[in-house]
Amino acid sequence: MSDEYLLPNGRTSLKRFLLNQPVLHADETPVPMLKAVKKKIHKVYLWTYTNTSNVEHNAVYYYFS
């Protein structure tokens, strides 16, 4: 594994690493979030991507939108 995957700002490299795995697990979770200005709740999403546990390097990538 290249050191580029271990950099704190290597988000793109980690994502690329996971996308090149033979098996990729993904989850899309809706999360209620309060809008501060309008004081209304709206739905946002948290995506989680991970590879299988039987590989040399395990990784998890979170994306919030």
All heavy atoms as a GROMACS GRO file, in nm:
protein
  542
    1MET      N    1   0.085  -0.118   0.000
    1MET     CA    2   0.000   0.000   0.000
    1MET      C    3   0.089   0.124   0.000
    1MET      O    4   0.183   0.135   0.076
    1MET     CB    5  -0.089  -0.003   0.123
    1MET     CG    6  -0.185   0.111   0.132
    1MET     SD    7  -0.309   0.068   0.253
    1MET     CE    8  -0.350   0.225   0.313
    2SER      N    9   0.055   0.217  -0.080
    2SER     CA   10   0.132   0.341  -0.091
    2SER      C   11   0.104   0.432   0.028
    2SER      O   12  -0.004   0.432   0.086
    2SER     CB   13   0.093   0.413  -0.220
    2SER     OG   14   0.149   0.541  -0.224
    3ASP      N   15   0.204   0.513   0.067
    3ASP     CA   16   0.187   0.608   0.176
    3ASP      C   17   0.082   0.713   0.145
    3ASP      O   18   0.030   0.777   0.234
    3ASP     CB   19   0.320   0.677   0.208
    3ASP     CG   20   0.416   0.582   0.276
    3ASP    OD1   21   0.368   0.482   0.334
    3ASP    OD2   22   0.536   0.609   0.274
    4GLU      N   23   0.050   0.734   0.018
    4GLU     CA   24  -0.047   0.837  -0.016
    4GLU      C   25  -0.184   0.808   0.045
    4GLU      O   26  -0.262   0.898   0.070
    4GLU     CB   27  -0.060   0.853  -0.167
    4GLU     CG   28  -0.130   0.736  -0.236
    4GLU     CD   29  -0.143   0.755  -0.383
    4GLU    OE1   30  -0.229   0.834  -0.425
    4GLU    OE2   31  -0.067   0.691  -0.457
    5TYR      N   32  -0.214   0.681   0.074
    5TYR     CA   33  -0.342   0.647   0.134
    5TYR      C   34  -0.348   0.685   0.282
    5TYR      O   35  -0.452   0.688   0.341
    5TYR     CB   36  -0.370   0.498   0.121
    5TYR     CG   37  -0.383   0.452  -0.022
    5TYR    CD1   38  -0.301   0.354  -0.073
    5TYR    CD2   39  -0.478   0.509  -0.106
    5TYR    CE1   40  -0.314   0.312  -0.205
    5TYR    CE2   41  -0.491   0.469  -0.237
    5TYR     CZ   42  -0.408   0.370  -0.286
    5TYR     OH   43  -0.421   0.330  -0.414
    6LEU      N   44  -0.235   0.713   0.343
    6LEU     CA   45  -0.230   0.741   0.486
    6LEU      C   46  -0.226   0.890   0.518
    6LEU      O   47  -0.228   0.928   0.633
    6LEU     CB   48  -0.106   0.673   0.547
    6LEU     CG   49  -0.098   0.522   0.523
    6LEU    CD1   50   0.032   0.467   0.578
    6LEU    CD2   51  -0.216   0.451   0.586
    7LEU      N   52  -0.223   0.976   0.419
    7LEU     CA   53  -0.219   1.119   0.442
    7LEU      C   54  -0.355   1.168   0.493
    7LEU      O   55  -0.459   1.124   0.446
    7LEU     CB   56  -0.185   1.193   0.312
    7LEU     CG   57  -0.047   1.166   0.256
    7LEU    CD1   58  -0.032   1.236   0.120
    7LEU    CD2   59   0.060   1.215   0.351
    8PRO      N   60  -0.355   1.260   0.591
    8PRO     CA   61  -0.482   1.309   0.645
    8PRO      C   62  -0.570   1.376   0.540
    8PRO      O   63  -0.691   1.371   0.547
    8PRO     CB   64  -0.440   1.410   0.751
    8PRO     CG   65  -0.295   1.400   0.766
    8PRO     CD   66  -0.240   1.318   0.654
    9ASN      N   67  -0.509   1.439   0.441
    9ASN     CA   68  -0.588   1.507   0.337
    9ASN      C   69  -0.596   1.422   0.210
    9ASN      O   70  -0.627   1.472   0.105
    9ASN     CB   71  -0.529   1.645   0.306
    9ASN     CG   72  -0.386   1.637   0.258
    9ASN    OD1   73  -0.327   1.530   0.254
    9ASN    ND2   74  -0.330   1.749   0.222
   10GLY      N   75  -0.572   1.294   0.220
   10GLY     CA   76  -0.572   1.205   0.104
   10GLY      C   77  -0.709   1.145   0.076
   10GLY      O   78  -0.721   1.029   0.044
   11ARG      N   79  -0.814   1.226   0.091
   11ARG     CA   80  -0.951   1.179   0.072
   11ARG      C   81  -0.970   1.115  -0.066
   11ARG      O   82  -1.027   1.008  -0.078
   11ARG     CB   83  -1.048   1.295   0.091
   11ARG     CG   84  -1.192   1.253   0.078
   11ARG     CD   85  -1.284   1.368   0.106
   11ARG     NE   86  -1.270   1.469   0.004
   11ARG     CZ   87  -1.307   1.594   0.018
   11ARG    NH1   88  -1.357   1.635   0.130
   11ARG    NH2   89  -1.292   1.680  -0.080
   12THR      N   90  -0.919   1.178  -0.169
   12THR     CA   91  -0.934   1.124  -0.304
   12THR      C   92  -0.860   0.992  -0.319
   12THR      O   93  -0.910   0.899  -0.380
   12THR     CB   94  -0.883   1.226  -0.408
   12THR    OG1   95  -0.954   1.347  -0.389
   12THR    CG2   96  -0.906   1.176  -0.548
   13SER      N   97  -0.742   0.983  -0.261
   13SER     CA   98  -0.664   0.860  -0.269
   13SER      C   99  -0.734   0.745  -0.197
   13SER      O  100  -0.735   0.632  -0.245
   13SER     CB  101  -0.525   0.880  -0.210
   13SER     OG  102  -0.455   0.977  -0.284
   14LEU      N  103  -0.792   0.772  -0.081
   14LEU     CA  104  -0.863   0.668  -0.007
   14LEU      C  105  -0.985   0.622  -0.085
   14LEU      O  106  -1.012   0.502  -0.095
   14LEU     CB  107  -0.905   0.720   0.131
   14LEU     CG  108  -0.984   0.624   0.218
   14LEU    CD1  109  -0.902   0.498   0.247
   14LEU    CD2  110  -1.023   0.690   0.347
   15LYS      N  111  -1.058   0.715  -0.142
   15LYS     CA  112  -1.174   0.680  -0.223
   15LYS      C  113  -1.133   0.596  -0.343
   15LYS      O  114  -1.195   0.495  -0.374
   15LYS     CB  115  -1.247   0.807  -0.268
   15LYS     CG  116  -1.376   0.782  -0.341
   15LYS     CD  117  -1.443   0.913  -0.374
   15LYS     CE  118  -1.571   0.894  -0.451
   15LYS     NZ  119  -1.631   1.021  -0.488
   16ARG      N  120  -1.025   0.636  -0.408
   16ARG     CA  121  -0.975   0.562  -0.524
   16ARG      C  122  -0.933   0.420  -0.483
   16ARG      O  123  -0.960   0.323  -0.551
   16ARG     CB  124  -0.860   0.637  -0.590
   16ARG     CG  125  -0.811   0.573  -0.718
   16ARG     CD  126  -0.708   0.656  -0.792
   16ARG     NE  127  -0.600   0.698  -0.703
   16ARG     CZ  128  -0.565   0.825  -0.684
   16ARG    NH1  129  -0.627   0.921  -0.749
   16ARG    NH2  130  -0.466   0.855  -0.603
   17PHE      N  131  -0.865   0.410  -0.367
   17PHE     CA  132  -0.824   0.280  -0.314
   17PHE      C  133  -0.946   0.189  -0.294
   17PHE      O  134  -0.946   0.074  -0.335
   17PHE     CB  135  -0.748   0.299  -0.182
   17PHE     CG  136  -0.725   0.171  -0.107
   17PHE    CD1  137  -0.627   0.083  -0.149
   17PHE    CD2  138  -0.800   0.140   0.005
   17PHE    CE1  139  -0.604  -0.036  -0.081
   17PHE    CE2  140  -0.778   0.022   0.074
   17PHE     CZ  141  -0.680  -0.066   0.030
   18LEU      N  142  -1.051   0.242  -0.232
   18LEU     CA  143  -1.170   0.161  -0.208
   18LEU      C  144  -1.240   0.122  -0.337
   18LEU      O  145  -1.288   0.010  -0.351
   18LEU     CB  146  -1.267   0.236  -0.116
   18LEU     CG  147  -1.233   0.232   0.032
   18LEU    CD1  148  -1.320   0.329   0.109
   18LEU    CD2  149  -1.246   0.092   0.087
   19LEU      N  150  -1.247   0.214  -0.432
   19LEU     CA  151  -1.314   0.184  -0.558
   19LEU      C  152  -1.242   0.077  -0.639
   19LEU      O  153  -1.301   0.014  -0.726
   19LEU     CB  154  -1.333   0.311  -0.640
   19LEU     CG  155  -1.435   0.410  -0.583
   19LEU    CD1  156  -1.436   0.538  -0.665
   19LEU    CD2  157  -1.573   0.348  -0.575
   20ASN      N  158  -1.114   0.055  -0.611
   20ASN     CA  159  -1.038  -0.048  -0.681
   20ASN      C  160  -1.043  -0.184  -0.612
   20ASN      O  161  -0.980  -0.279  -0.658
   20ASN     CB  162  -0.891  -0.004  -0.696
   20ASN     CG  163  -0.876   0.103  -0.801
   20ASN    OD1  164  -0.942   0.098  -0.905
   20ASN    ND2  165  -0.793   0.200  -0.774
   21GLN      N  166  -1.118  -0.196  -0.504
   21GLN     CA  167  -1.130  -0.323  -0.432
   21GLN      C  168  -1.226  -0.415  -0.507
   21GLN      O  169  -1.320  -0.370  -0.571
   21GLN     CB  170  -1.183  -0.299  -0.290
   21GLN     CG  171  -1.092  -0.215  -0.204
   21GLN     CD  172  -0.958  -0.282  -0.183
   21GLN    OE1  173  -0.949  -0.392  -0.131
   21GLN    NE2  174  -0.853  -0.214  -0.225
   22PRO      N  175  -1.205  -0.548  -0.497
   22PRO     CA  176  -1.295  -0.641  -0.566
   22PRO      C  177  -1.438  -0.640  -0.509
   22PRO      O  178  -1.534  -0.665  -0.581
   22PRO     CB  179  -1.230  -0.778  -0.547
   22PRO     CG  180  -1.127  -0.761  -0.442
   22PRO     CD  181  -1.095  -0.614  -0.432
   23VAL      N  182  -1.452  -0.611  -0.380
   23VAL     CA  183  -1.584  -0.603  -0.316
   23VAL      C  184  -1.591  -0.473  -0.238
   23VAL      O  185  -1.500  -0.440  -0.162
   23VAL     CB  186  -1.606  -0.722  -0.220
   23VAL    CG1  187  -1.740  -0.710  -0.149
   23VAL    CG2  188  -1.598  -0.855  -0.294
   24LEU      N  189  -1.700  -0.400  -0.256
   24LEU     CA  190  -1.719  -0.273  -0.187
   24LEU      C  191  -1.858  -0.273  -0.123
   24LEU      O  192  -1.958  -0.302  -0.189
   24LEU     CB  193  -1.708  -0.156  -0.285
   24LEU     CG  194  -1.725  -0.016  -0.228
   24LEU    CD1  195  -1.611   0.017  -0.134
   24LEU    CD2  196  -1.732   0.086  -0.340
   25HIS      N  197  -1.864  -0.244   0.006
   25HIS     CA  198  -1.991  -0.233   0.077
   25HIS      C  199  -2.025  -0.085   0.090
   25HIS      O  200  -1.938  -0.004   0.122
   25HIS     CB  201  -1.981  -0.297   0.216
   25HIS     CG  202  -1.944  -0.441   0.213
   25HIS    ND1  203  -2.036  -0.541   0.188
   25HIS    CD2  204  -1.825  -0.502   0.230
   25HIS    CE1  205  -1.975  -0.657   0.191
   25HIS    NE2  206  -1.847  -0.636   0.216
   26ALA      N  207  -2.151  -0.052   0.068
   26ALA     CA  208  -2.193   0.088   0.075
   26ALA      C  209  -2.324   0.098   0.154
   26ALA      O  210  -2.406   0.006   0.152
   26ALA     CB  211  -2.212   0.145  -0.064
   27ASP      N  212  -2.340   0.209   0.224
   27ASP     CA  213  -2.462   0.234   0.300
   27ASP      C  214  -2.499   0.380   0.286
   27ASP      O  215  -2.413   0.469   0.294
   27ASP     CB  216  -2.440   0.200   0.447
   27ASP     CG  217  -2.565   0.226   0.530
   27ASP    OD1  218  -2.665   0.155   0.506
   27ASP    OD2  219  -2.562   0.316   0.615
   28GLU      N  220  -2.626   0.406   0.263
   28GLU     CA  221  -2.679   0.542   0.254
   28GLU      C  222  -2.779   0.559   0.369
   28GLU      O  223  -2.881   0.490   0.373
   28GLU     CB  224  -2.750   0.561   0.120
   28GLU     CG  225  -2.817   0.694   0.106
   28GLU     CD  226  -2.901   0.701  -0.019
   28GLU    OE1  227  -2.999   0.624  -0.031
   28GLU    OE2  228  -2.869   0.784  -0.105
   29THR      N  229  -2.747   0.647   0.463
   29THR     CA  230  -2.832   0.667   0.581
   29THR      C  231  -2.886   0.809   0.584
   29THR      O  232  -2.808   0.904   0.588
   29THR     CB  233  -2.751   0.641   0.710
   29THR    OG1  234  -2.696   0.510   0.704
   29THR    CG2  235  -2.839   0.654   0.832
   30PRO      N  236  -3.019   0.825   0.581
   30PRO     CA  237  -3.076   0.959   0.596
   30PRO      C  238  -3.067   1.002   0.742
   30PRO      O  239  -3.089   0.922   0.833
   30PRO     CB  240  -3.221   0.942   0.552
   30PRO     CG  241  -3.250   0.798   0.567
   30PRO     CD  242  -3.120   0.724   0.555
   31VAL      N  243  -3.034   1.129   0.764
   31VAL     CA  244  -3.016   1.183   0.898
   31VAL      C  245  -3.094   1.315   0.908
   31VAL      O  246  -3.076   1.402   0.823
   31VAL     CB  247  -2.867   1.209   0.928
   31VAL    CG1  248  -2.848   1.265   1.067
   31VAL    CG2  249  -2.785   1.083   0.909
   32PRO      N  250  -3.180   1.331   1.010
   32PRO     CA  251  -3.248   1.460   1.026
   32PRO      C  252  -3.150   1.565   1.078
   32PRO      O  253  -3.069   1.538   1.166
   32PRO     CB  254  -3.357   1.431   1.129
   32PRO     CG  255  -3.314   1.309   1.200
   32PRO     CD  256  -3.223   1.234   1.108
   33MET      N  257  -3.157   1.684   1.020
   33MET     CA  258  -3.066   1.792   1.060
   33MET      C  259  -3.144   1.922   1.071
   33MET      O  260  -3.226   1.953   0.985
   33MET     CB  261  -2.953   1.806   0.960
   33MET     CG  262  -2.848   1.904   0.999
   33MET     SD  263  -2.710   1.892   0.883
   33MET     CE  264  -2.604   2.015   0.951
   34LEU      N  265  -3.118   1.996   1.175
   34LEU     CA  266  -3.188   2.122   1.199
   34LEU      C  267  -3.120   2.236   1.123
   34LEU      O  268  -2.999   2.256   1.136
   34LEU     CB  269  -3.189   2.153   1.349
   34LEU     CG  270  -3.261   2.280   1.392
   34LEU    CD1  271  -3.410   2.270   1.360
   34LEU    CD2  272  -3.239   2.304   1.540
   35LYS      N  273  -3.198   2.307   1.042
   35LYS     CA  274  -3.148   2.428   0.977
   35LYS      C  275  -3.152   2.541   1.078
   35LYS      O  276  -3.259   2.572   1.132
   35LYS     CB  277  -3.233   2.465   0.855
   35LYS     CG  278  -3.200   2.388   0.732
   35LYS     CD  279  -3.273   2.448   0.613
   35LYS     CE  280  -3.238   2.376   0.486
   35LYS     NZ  281  -3.305   2.433   0.370
   36ALA      N  282  -3.038   2.602   1.105
   36ALA     CA  283  -3.030   2.704   1.210
   36ALA      C  284  -3.113   2.828   1.178
   36ALA      O  285  -3.176   2.885   1.267
   36ALA     CB  286  -2.885   2.742   1.232
   37VAL      N  287  -3.114   2.870   1.053
   37VAL     CA  288  -3.183   2.994   1.016
   37VAL      C  289  -3.335   2.978   1.023
   37VAL      O  290  -3.404   3.058   1.085
   37VAL     CB  291  -3.139   3.040   0.875
   37VAL    CG1  292  -3.214   3.165   0.833
   37VAL    CG2  293  -2.989   3.064   0.873
   38LYS      N  294  -3.388   2.874   0.960
   38LYS     CA  295  -3.533   2.855   0.954
   38LYS      C  296  -3.586   2.770   1.068
   38LYS      O  297  -3.706   2.758   1.085
   38LYS     CB  298  -3.570   2.791   0.821
   38LYS     CG  299  -3.540   2.878   0.701
   38LYS     CD  300  -3.585   2.812   0.574
   38LYS     CE  301  -3.555   2.902   0.454
   38LYS     NZ  302  -3.601   2.842   0.330
   39LYS      N  303  -3.497   2.711   1.146
   39LYS     CA  304  -3.534   2.624   1.259
   39LYS      C  305  -3.630   2.513   1.215
   39LYS      O  306  -3.724   2.477   1.284
   39LYS     CB  307  -3.591   2.704   1.374
   39LYS     CG  308  -3.491   2.800   1.433
   39LYS     CD  309  -3.543   2.867   1.556
   39LYS     CE  310  -3.435   2.960   1.609
   39LYS     NZ  311  -3.477   3.033   1.726
   40LYS      N  312  -3.603   2.458   1.097
   40LYS     CA  313  -3.679   2.345   1.045
   40LYS      C  314  -3.584   2.228   1.026
   40LYS      O  315  -3.466   2.246   0.998
   40LYS     CB  316  -3.745   2.379   0.912
   40LYS     CG  317  -3.857   2.479   0.924
   40LYS     CD  318  -3.926   2.496   0.792
   40LYS     CE  319  -4.043   2.593   0.805
   40LYS     NZ  320  -4.112   2.609   0.678
   41ILE      N  321  -3.638   2.109   1.036
   41ILE     CA  322  -3.558   1.989   1.016
   41ILE      C  323  -3.565   1.949   0.870
   41ILE      O  324  -3.673   1.945   0.811
   41ILE     CB  325  -3.607   1.875   1.107
   41ILE    CG1  326  -3.582   1.913   1.253
   41ILE    CG2  327  -3.538   1.744   1.072
   41ILE    CD1  328  -3.628   1.812   1.353
   42HIS      N  329  -3.449   1.920   0.811
   42HIS     CA  330  -3.445   1.867   0.675
   42HIS      C  331  -3.359   1.742   0.675
   42HIS      O  332  -3.287   1.713   0.770
   42HIS     CB  333  -3.394   1.973   0.576
   42HIS     CG  334  -3.251   2.010   0.593
   42HIS    ND1  335  -3.204   2.088   0.696
   42HIS    CD2  336  -3.142   1.977   0.520
   42HIS    CE1  337  -3.074   2.103   0.685
   42HIS    NE2  338  -3.033   2.036   0.580
   43LYS      N  339  -3.368   1.666   0.568
   43LYS     CA  340  -3.298   1.539   0.559
   43LYS      C  341  -3.165   1.556   0.487
   43LYS      O  342  -3.159   1.615   0.379
   43LYS     CB  343  -3.384   1.438   0.483
   43LYS     CG  344  -3.333   1.296   0.492
   43LYS     CD  345  -3.412   1.199   0.407
   43LYS     CE  346  -3.559   1.200   0.440
   43LYS     NZ  347  -3.636   1.099   0.366
   44VAL      N  348  -3.059   1.506   0.550
   44VAL     CA  349  -2.927   1.501   0.488
   44VAL      C  350  -2.886   1.354   0.483
   44VAL      O  351  -2.955   1.268   0.539
   44VAL     CB  352  -2.823   1.585   0.566
   44VAL    CG1  353  -2.860   1.732   0.563
   44VAL    CG2  354  -2.810   1.536   0.708
   45TYR      N  355  -2.776   1.324   0.416
   45TYR     CA  356  -2.735   1.185   0.400
   45TYR      C  357  -2.592   1.164   0.444
   45TYR      O  358  -2.505   1.250   0.424
   45TYR     CB  359  -2.750   1.141   0.253
   45TYR     CG  360  -2.894   1.131   0.212
   45TYR    CD1  361  -2.960   1.239   0.156
   45TYR    CD2  362  -2.964   1.013   0.231
   45TYR    CE1  363  -3.093   1.230   0.120
   45TYR    CE2  364  -3.098   1.004   0.195
   45TYR     CZ  365  -3.161   1.111   0.139
   45TYR     OH  366  -3.292   1.102   0.105
   46LEU      N  367  -2.568   1.047   0.502
   46LEU     CA  368  -2.434   1.003   0.537
   46LEU      C  369  -2.410   0.874   0.460
   46LEU      O  370  -2.485   0.776   0.475
   46LEU     CB  371  -2.423   0.976   0.688
   46LEU     CG  372  -2.291   0.919   0.735
   46LEU    CD1  373  -2.178   1.021   0.713
   46LEU    CD2  374  -2.298   0.882   0.882
   47TRP      N  375  -2.310   0.876   0.373
   47TRP     CA  376  -2.273   0.758   0.296
   47TRP      C  377  -2.148   0.698   0.358
   47TRP      O  378  -2.055   0.769   0.394
   47TRP     CB  379  -2.245   0.793   0.150
   47TRP     CG  380  -2.368   0.822   0.071
   47TRP    CD1  381  -2.449   0.732   0.008
   47TRP    CD2  382  -2.424   0.950   0.044
   47TRP    NE1  383  -2.551   0.797  -0.055
   47TRP    CE2  384  -2.538   0.932  -0.035
   47TRP    CE3  385  -2.389   1.080   0.080
   47TRP    CZ2  386  -2.617   1.036  -0.080
   47TRP    CZ3  387  -2.468   1.184   0.037
   47TRP    CH2  388  -2.581   1.162  -0.043
   48THR      N  389  -2.147   0.566   0.368
   48THR     CA  390  -2.032   0.494   0.420
   48THR      C  391  -1.991   0.389   0.319
   48THR      O  392  -2.075   0.316   0.267
   48THR     CB  393  -2.068   0.424   0.553
   48THR    OG1  394  -2.124   0.519   0.641
   48THR    CG2  395  -1.946   0.361   0.616
   49TYR      N  396  -1.862   0.384   0.289
   49TYR     CA  397  -1.807   0.285   0.196
   49TYR      C  398  -1.695   0.210   0.269
   49TYR      O  399  -1.613   0.272   0.336
   49TYR     CB  400  -1.747   0.352   0.072
   49TYR     CG  401  -1.846   0.438  -0.004
   49TYR    CD1  402  -1.855   0.574   0.022
   49TYR    CD2  403  -1.930   0.383  -0.098
   49TYR    CE1  404  -1.946   0.654  -0.047
   49TYR    CE2  405  -2.021   0.461  -0.168
   49TYR     CZ  406  -2.028   0.596  -0.142
   49TYR     OH  407  -2.117   0.674  -0.209
   50THR      N  408  -1.692   0.079   0.256
   50THR     CA  409  -1.586   0.000   0.318
   50THR      C  410  -1.558  -0.124   0.233
   50THR      O  411  -1.644  -0.170   0.158
   50THR     CB  412  -1.623  -0.040   0.463
   50THR    OG1  413  -1.512  -0.107   0.522
   50THR    CG2  414  -1.743  -0.131   0.467
   51ASN      N  415  -1.438  -0.176   0.248
   51ASN     CA  416  -1.404  -0.300   0.180
   51ASN      C  417  -1.429  -0.416   0.275
   51ASN      O  418  -1.469  -0.397   0.390
   51ASN     CB  419  -1.261  -0.297   0.127
   51ASN     CG  420  -1.158  -0.269   0.234
   51ASN    OD1  421  -1.190  -0.243   0.349
   51ASN    ND2  422  -1.032  -0.271   0.198
   52THR      N  423  -1.407  -0.538   0.230
   52THR     CA  424  -1.431  -0.654   0.314
   52THR      C  425  -1.324  -0.667   0.421
   52THR      O  426  -1.216  -0.610   0.410
   52THR     CB  427  -1.434  -0.783   0.229
   52THR    OG1  428  -1.309  -0.796   0.165
   52THR    CG2  429  -1.546  -0.779   0.128
   53SER      N  430  -1.352  -0.743   0.523
   53SER     CA  431  -1.258  -0.757   0.634
   53SER      C  432  -1.147  -0.857   0.606
   53SER      O  433  -1.051  -0.865   0.682
   53SER     CB  434  -1.333  -0.800   0.760
   53SER     OG  435  -1.399  -0.922   0.736
   54ASN      N  436  -1.156  -0.933   0.500
   54ASN     CA  437  -1.052  -1.033   0.470
   54ASN      C  438  -0.951  -0.986   0.366
   54ASN      O  439  -0.906  -1.062   0.284
   54ASN     CB  440  -1.117  -1.165   0.427
   54ASN     CG  441  -1.201  -1.149   0.302
   54ASN    OD1  442  -1.226  -1.039   0.258
   54ASN    ND2  443  -1.245  -1.260   0.246
   55VAL      N  444  -0.916  -0.859   0.371
   55VAL     CA  445  -0.814  -0.804   0.282
   55VAL      C  446  -0.697  -0.754   0.366
   55VAL      O  447  -0.708  -0.738   0.488
   55VAL     CB  448  -0.869  -0.688   0.195
   55VAL    CG1  449  -0.973  -0.739   0.098
   55VAL    CG2  450  -0.926  -0.578   0.280
   56GLU      N  451  -0.586  -0.726   0.302
   56GLU     CA  452  -0.467  -0.684   0.374
   56GLU      C  453  -0.485  -0.548   0.442
   56GLU      O  454  -0.441  -0.526   0.553
   56GLU     CB  455  -0.348  -0.677   0.277
   56GLU     CG  456  -0.218  -0.644   0.346
   56GLU     CD  457  -0.101  -0.642   0.249
   56GLU    OE1  458  -0.119  -0.674   0.130
   56GLU    OE2  459   0.009  -0.606   0.294
   57HIS      N  460  -0.552  -0.454   0.374
   57HIS     CA  461  -0.571  -0.319   0.428
   57HIS      C  462  -0.720  -0.285   0.431
   57HIS      O  463  -0.782  -0.268   0.327
   57HIS     CB  464  -0.497  -0.216   0.344
   57HIS     CG  465  -0.351  -0.241   0.335
   57HIS    ND1  466  -0.266  -0.219   0.439
   57HIS    CD2  467  -0.275  -0.288   0.234
   57HIS    CE1  468  -0.143  -0.251   0.404
   57HIS    NE2  469  -0.146  -0.294   0.279
   58ASN      N  470  -0.774  -0.273   0.551
   58ASN     CA  471  -0.914  -0.233   0.566
   58ASN      C  472  -0.924  -0.081   0.560
   58ASN      O  473  -0.835  -0.011   0.608
   58ASN     CB  474  -0.970  -0.281   0.698
   58ASN     CG  475  -0.981  -0.431   0.704
   58ASN    OD1  476  -0.891  -0.500   0.661
   58ASN    ND2  477  -1.088  -0.481   0.755
   59ALA      N  478  -1.033  -0.033   0.504
   59ALA     CA  479  -1.052   0.112   0.494
   59ALA      C  480  -1.201   0.143   0.501
   59ALA      O  481  -1.284   0.064   0.459
   59ALA     CB  482  -0.994   0.164   0.363
   60VAL      N  483  -1.232   0.260   0.554
   60VAL     CA  484  -1.369   0.310   0.560
   60VAL      C  485  -1.366   0.455   0.513
   60VAL      O  486  -1.280   0.533   0.553
   60VAL     CB  487  -1.429   0.304   0.703
   60VAL    CG1  488  -1.570   0.360   0.704
   60VAL    CG2  489  -1.426   0.161   0.754
   61TYR      N  490  -1.462   0.491   0.428
   61TYR     CA  491  -1.471   0.626   0.374
   61TYR      C  492  -1.612   0.677   0.404
   61TYR      O  493  -1.710   0.611   0.371
   61TYR     CB  494  -1.446   0.623   0.222
   61TYR     CG  495  -1.458   0.756   0.153
   61TYR    CD1  496  -1.356   0.849   0.160
   61TYR    CD2  497  -1.570   0.788   0.078
   61TYR    CE1  498  -1.366   0.973   0.095
   61TYR    CE2  499  -1.581   0.910   0.013
   61TYR     CZ  500  -1.479   0.999   0.022
   61TYR     OH  501  -1.489   1.121  -0.043
   62TYR      N  502  -1.622   0.792   0.470
   62TYR     CA  503  -1.750   0.854   0.502
   62TYR      C  504  -1.769   0.978   0.417
   62TYR      O  505  -1.674   1.053   0.396
   62TYR     CB  506  -1.757   0.895   0.650
   62TYR     CG  507  -1.746   0.781   0.746
   62TYR    CD1  508  -1.625   0.749   0.805
   62TYR    CD2  509  -1.858   0.705   0.779
   62TYR    CE1  510  -1.615   0.644   0.895
   62TYR    CE2  511  -1.849   0.600   0.869
   62TYR     CZ  512  -1.727   0.570   0.926
   62TYR     OH  513  -1.717   0.467   1.014
   63TYR      N  514  -1.892   0.999   0.371
   63TYR     CA  515  -1.924   1.118   0.294
   63TYR      C  516  -2.055   1.175   0.347
   63TYR      O  517  -2.154   1.103   0.360
   63TYR     CB  518  -1.936   1.086   0.146
   63TYR     CG  519  -1.969   1.206   0.061
   63TYR    CD1  520  -1.872   1.300   0.031
   63TYR    CD2  521  -2.096   1.227   0.012
   63TYR    CE1  522  -1.902   1.412  -0.045
   63TYR    CE2  523  -2.127   1.337  -0.064
   63TYR     CZ  524  -2.029   1.429  -0.092
   63TYR     OH  525  -2.060   1.540  -0.166
   64PHE      N  526  -2.056   1.302   0.380
   64PHE     CA  527  -2.174   1.369   0.436
   64PHE      C  528  -2.224   1.473   0.337
   64PHE      O  529  -2.147   1.551   0.284
   64PHE     CB  530  -2.137   1.436   0.568
   64PHE     CG  531  -2.248   1.513   0.631
   64PHE    CD1  532  -2.348   1.448   0.701
   64PHE    CD2  533  -2.254   1.651   0.619
   64PHE    CE1  534  -2.451   1.519   0.760
   64PHE    CE2  535  -2.356   1.723   0.678
   64PHE     CZ  536  -2.455   1.656   0.748
   65SER      N  537  -2.355   1.473   0.313
   65SER     CA  538  -2.411   1.571   0.221
   65SER      C  539  -2.544   1.619   0.272
   65SER      O  540  -2.626   1.546   0.318
   65SER     CB  541  -2.428   1.508   0.084
   65SER     OG  542  -2.497   1.594  -0.002
   0.00000   0.00000   0.00000
